């Protein structure tokens, strides 16, 4: 297989880490950023041990700061020259209601869940060659209790993805929105429910691999909704 590069934002935990683990096992070189330096060091050490033949660029960056995202993107371009797949995965959840959540919650959610994807996608213009995958949510489709600014940001993320799809049709670059329900990640660590009530991060990774690597050039899966088999939590 020709050398392939995937960029994953929010790469050290949950869905991001599952995607990196799967793709590096398939022969991809990996580039990613996250905020926690120790997590990055641990991930780098595991990959150096288990996949010494693969190139890995793992850097500390803050998804809410454009200059930080742009610096990472510049390092990706310098090291690899091109990117086959970009996964805009950075994001997190803060519960609340519009009238009661702390001041600044919306700004934080938008910066992390939407602006980060906007900025790195623009920074890698001309570098991404094959596919852009945007991590949305079932909260991109429907409001729900205690969703507030998270739901607003995920509606915006789906809008970003739809617009990007429209603009890139003529280039041959595919765009896919992934809309998961409850995935067993740190966001649910305090919830006392069995694993069977959740989608697993590995399920999302396998889905992304299939979408990006198993279809003909003429097929683009635009949106995928993945919910727990027993329904939403």
C-alpha positions as CSV (number, residue, x, y, z in Angstrom):
1,X,0.0,0.0,0.0
2,X,1.3,3.5,-0.8
3,X,2.2,5.6,2.2
4,X,-0.9,7.1,3.7
5,X,-1.2,9.8,6.4
6,X,-4.1,10.5,8.7
7,X,-4.4,13.6,10.9
8,X,-6.6,13.2,14.0
9,X,-7.4,16.2,16.3
10,X,-8.1,15.2,19.9
11,X,-6.0,12.1,19.3
12,X,-5.1,10.7,22.7
13,X,-8.4,9.5,24.2
14,X,-11.7,8.0,23.2
15,X,-12.6,8.0,19.6
16,X,-9.5,9.9,18.5
17,X,-7.2,7.3,20.1
18,X,-9.3,4.4,18.8
19,X,-9.0,5.8,15.3
20,X,-5.2,6.3,15.6
21,X,-4.7,2.8,16.9
22,X,-6.7,1.2,14.1
23,X,-5.1,3.3,11.3
24,X,-1.5,2.8,12.4
25,X,-2.2,-0.9,12.6
26,X,-3.3,-0.7,8.9
27,X,0.0,1.0,7.9
28,X,-0.9,4.6,8.1
29,X,1.4,7.3,9.4
30,X,-0.2,9.3,12.2
31,X,-0.3,13.0,13.0
32,X,-2.4,14.3,15.9
33,X,-2.7,16.8,18.6
34,X,-4.1,16.9,22.1
35,X,-3.8,19.1,25.2
36,X,-2.4,16.6,27.7
37,X,1.3,16.2,27.4
38,X,1.6,13.0,29.4
39,X,-1.1,11.4,27.3
40,X,0.9,12.3,24.2
41,X,4.1,11.0,25.6
42,X,2.5,7.7,26.5
43,X,0.9,7.3,23.1
44,X,4.2,8.2,21.4
45,X,6.1,5.5,23.4
46,X,3.5,2.8,22.6
47,X,3.7,3.6,18.9
48,X,7.5,3.7,18.9
49,X,7.5,0.3,20.5
50,X,4.8,-1.4,18.5
51,X,5.1,0.4,15.1
52,X,8.7,1.5,14.7
53,X,8.3,1.6,10.9
54,X,5.6,4.2,11.0
55,X,6.1,7.9,11.2
56,X,4.3,9.6,14.0
57,X,3.8,13.3,14.8
58,X,2.1,13.9,18.1
59,X,2.0,17.4,19.4
60,X,0.5,19.4,22.3
61,X,-1.9,22.0,21.0
62,X,-5.0,23.8,22.3
63,X,-8.0,23.4,20.0
64,X,-9.5,26.7,21.2
65,X,-6.5,28.8,20.1
66,X,-6.2,29.4,16.3
67,X,-2.4,30.1,16.5
68,X,-1.9,26.7,18.3
69,X,-3.9,24.8,15.7
70,X,-2.1,26.6,12.8
71,X,1.3,25.8,14.2
72,X,0.4,22.1,14.4
73,X,-0.9,22.2,10.8
74,X,2.3,23.9,9.6
75,X,4.3,21.1,11.2
76,X,2.2,18.5,9.5
77,X,2.8,20.1,6.1
78,X,6.5,20.3,6.8
79,X,6.9,16.7,7.9
80,X,4.5,14.9,5.5
81,X,3.8,17.3,2.6
82,X,0.3,15.9,2.1
83,X,-2.5,14.4,4.1
84,X,-4.8,11.6,2.9
85,X,-7.4,11.8,5.7
86,X,-8.3,14.5,8.2
87,X,-10.5,13.6,11.1
88,X,-11.8,16.7,12.9
89,X,-12.5,15.0,16.2
90,X,-11.4,17.6,18.9
91,X,-14.3,18.5,21.2
92,X,-16.0,17.9,24.5
93,X,-19.2,18.1,26.4
94,X,-20.4,20.5,29.1
95,X,-24.0,19.9,30.4
96,X,-26.3,22.8,31.0
97,X,-29.3,24.9,30.0
98,X,-29.2,28.1,28.0
99,X,-30.5,30.2,30.8
100,X,-28.5,28.6,33.7
101,X,-25.1,27.6,32.3
102,X,-22.0,29.7,33.3
103,X,-21.1,32.7,31.2
104,X,-18.7,31.8,28.4
105,X,-19.9,28.2,28.0
106,X,-21.2,28.8,24.5
107,X,-17.9,30.5,23.5
108,X,-15.9,27.6,24.8
109,X,-18.1,24.9,23.2
110,X,-17.9,26.7,19.8
111,X,-14.2,27.3,20.0
112,X,-13.5,23.6,20.8
113,X,-16.1,21.8,18.8
114,X,-16.4,24.0,15.7
115,X,-13.7,26.7,15.3
116,X,-10.9,24.1,15.8
117,X,-12.2,22.1,12.8
118,X,-12.7,25.3,10.7
119,X,-9.2,26.5,11.4
120,X,-7.3,23.3,10.7
121,X,-9.3,22.5,7.6
122,X,-8.4,25.9,6.2
123,X,-4.8,25.6,7.3
124,X,-4.5,22.3,5.5
125,X,-6.1,23.5,2.3
126,X,-4.4,22.0,-0.7
127,X,-2.7,19.4,1.6
128,X,-5.7,17.1,2.2
129,X,-6.1,14.8,-0.8
130,X,-8.7,12.2,-0.1
131,X,-11.2,12.6,2.7
132,X,-12.3,14.9,5.6
133,X,-14.3,13.3,8.4
134,X,-16.1,15.6,10.8
135,X,-17.2,14.3,14.2
136,X,-20.7,15.5,14.8
137,X,-23.3,14.0,17.1
138,X,-26.9,13.0,17.4
139,X,-27.0,16.4,19.1
140,X,-26.5,17.8,15.6
141,X,-30.0,16.6,14.8
142,X,-32.2,17.1,17.9
143,X,-32.1,19.2,21.0
144,X,-32.1,17.2,24.3
145,X,-32.2,17.9,28.0
146,X,-29.1,19.5,29.4
147,X,-27.6,19.9,25.9
148,X,-27.6,23.7,25.7
149,X,-24.3,25.0,24.2
150,X,-23.1,21.6,23.3
151,X,-26.1,21.0,21.1
152,X,-25.7,24.5,19.5
153,X,-22.1,23.7,18.7
154,X,-22.9,20.3,17.2
155,X,-25.7,21.8,15.0
156,X,-23.0,24.2,13.8
157,X,-20.5,21.4,13.2
158,X,-23.0,19.6,11.0
159,X,-23.6,22.8,9.1
160,X,-19.9,23.2,8.6
161,X,-19.6,19.7,7.3
162,X,-22.5,20.1,4.8
163,X,-21.0,23.4,3.5
164,X,-17.6,21.8,3.2
165,X,-19.0,18.9,1.2
166,X,-20.7,21.3,-1.2
167,X,-17.6,23.3,-1.7
168,X,-15.3,20.3,-2.3
169,X,-17.4,18.3,-4.7
170,X,-15.4,19.5,-7.7
171,X,-12.1,18.6,-6.1
172,X,-12.7,14.9,-5.6
173,X,-12.2,15.2,-1.8
174,X,-14.8,13.4,0.1
175,X,-16.5,14.8,3.2
176,X,-18.3,12.6,5.8
177,X,-20.2,13.6,9.0
178,X,-20.3,11.0,11.8
179,X,-23.2,11.4,14.2
180,X,-22.7,9.1,17.2
181,X,-25.0,8.6,20.1
182,X,-23.5,7.7,23.5
183,X,-20.0,6.4,23.0
184,X,-18.2,4.8,25.9
185,X,-15.5,7.5,26.5
186,X,-14.5,9.7,29.5
187,X,-17.6,11.8,29.0
188,X,-19.6,8.9,30.5
189,X,-17.1,7.7,33.1
190,X,-19.3,8.5,36.0
191,X,-22.4,6.8,34.6
192,X,-23.2,3.5,36.1
193,X,-24.3,1.6,33.0
194,X,-23.0,-1.6,31.3
195,X,-20.8,-1.3,28.3
196,X,-23.6,-2.9,26.2
197,X,-25.6,0.3,26.6
198,X,-22.9,2.3,24.6
199,X,-21.4,2.4,21.2
200,X,-17.7,1.6,21.6
201,X,-15.0,3.9,20.4
202,X,-13.7,1.1,18.3
203,X,-17.0,0.9,16.5
204,X,-16.5,4.5,15.3
205,X,-13.0,3.8,14.3
206,X,-14.0,0.8,12.2
207,X,-16.8,2.8,10.6
208,X,-14.3,5.6,9.7
209,X,-11.9,3.1,8.2
210,X,-14.6,1.5,6.1
211,X,-15.9,4.9,4.9
212,X,-12.4,6.2,4.0
213,X,-10.7,3.1,2.7
214,X,-13.2,0.6,1.3
215,X,-15.3,2.5,-1.2
216,X,-14.8,3.3,-4.8
217,X,-13.6,6.8,-5.7
218,X,-17.1,7.6,-7.0
219,X,-18.9,7.0,-3.7
220,X,-19.1,9.4,-0.8
221,X,-21.1,8.5,2.4
222,X,-22.1,11.9,3.5
223,X,-23.7,11.2,6.9
224,X,-23.7,8.2,9.3
225,X,-25.8,8.0,12.5
226,X,-24.6,5.4,15.0
227,X,-26.7,4.9,18.1
228,X,-26.6,2.4,20.9
229,X,-28.5,-0.7,19.9
230,X,-30.9,-0.3,22.9
231,X,-31.6,3.4,22.1
232,X,-30.2,6.7,23.3
233,X,-29.2,7.2,26.9
